[in-house]
Amino acid sequence: MKKIFLHILKNIPLILLSILLAFFIWLFATISSDPTEEGRFSNTVAIETVGLSDDMIITSGMPYTVSINLRAPNSIWRRISLERIQGKAIIDVTGLEAGTHQVPINVQVGIQPVQIMSYSPNTATVTIEKNETREYSITVNEKGDIPTAFRASTPVLSQDTVSITGTVSQLDTISTVSVDLERNNNTETIEDTLQVTAYTEDGKAVRDITIQPEKVKVTQEISLRGGYRVLSVK
């Protein structure tokens, strides 16, 4: 038993060398049958943001596309093409406050084995703003006229305020919130459901905000003035 053990011990270097040679032969055969190539990943790269607080929003700086260069065996490239394997670009903004920040981009490809050689861009300069909801009073813009013989009462809204959600910078630009009541020589009471719009001080509509409700009902009573009669003309 001792002789067998000594014999094995004496031949350990030869055994290790044999294993190593076998490995290299297998590796060479694998590379020969499935050579590795470098190229551009041309499938979709989804851009994903993680770590953004519910009360924050990214207003600018997100890249539209990320270009990735990979090194992978031919068999993997075929699978990438046939199976439409997707990539992912992750932008982690965990813990970042409102402001402009330069954030690294991390990329992943949904198949292995691949080696990511390079990608561009590798950072994103993102602007994060606080998202808020505020209450605003609604005004009614009366447009058009009614006949002289009639008078119009003050318009009545189904509700006097709306909730508007947007970034702080957007909400700070809001000067008025209103609906447009069109009067085209009406002689009867007007009842209409109108779109609510927020405007800046110079009269421009504020975009990319959420108004709740989007529409309100407006009622304006129109009646005949005293001393007037409506007669048909023959």
C-alpha angles and dihedrals in degrees: 000000000000091000091052091050092049090048091053091045091051092052098046093103090051091048092049091048090051092051091048092049091048090052093051091047090052091046092049091048092049093049091046093052096038108025121195120244135184121224148135119288101234101180126096117298109202114212112219130185119207132185098029113148118236091244094051133077133189107235101178145358101060110137117238095214139007120211116214130192115202139187114211143141118275091250090058092049089053091051091047089055100040098041095039091232110200131220129214132216112200123201111191114201097166112156096004118140128213111299140067118308137176107229129185119241118223120199133205134184119208097232138060148253097038133129117215104220099180143332137195134249097023095178135038127207101216130183115215122196134185116253117219142173120222136178120238132186117238123230126195120230107207109209127186130015139271125219116282092244091062134067130207126217124220110287115255120214125210085229131006100216141041133200116238123194122196144109119308091248091053095047091048090061094057111109102164139008114205151152126223115234110198115207114189103181090300116183096182134061113284120227116176142151109231137193116250116226132184118218136195122232091268092052101259120140114248110235135204095033131119118235119194116227098019092200136032133193117247125195125190121179115219119192140169116267120241113269094031130103131189111231131176117238118231 
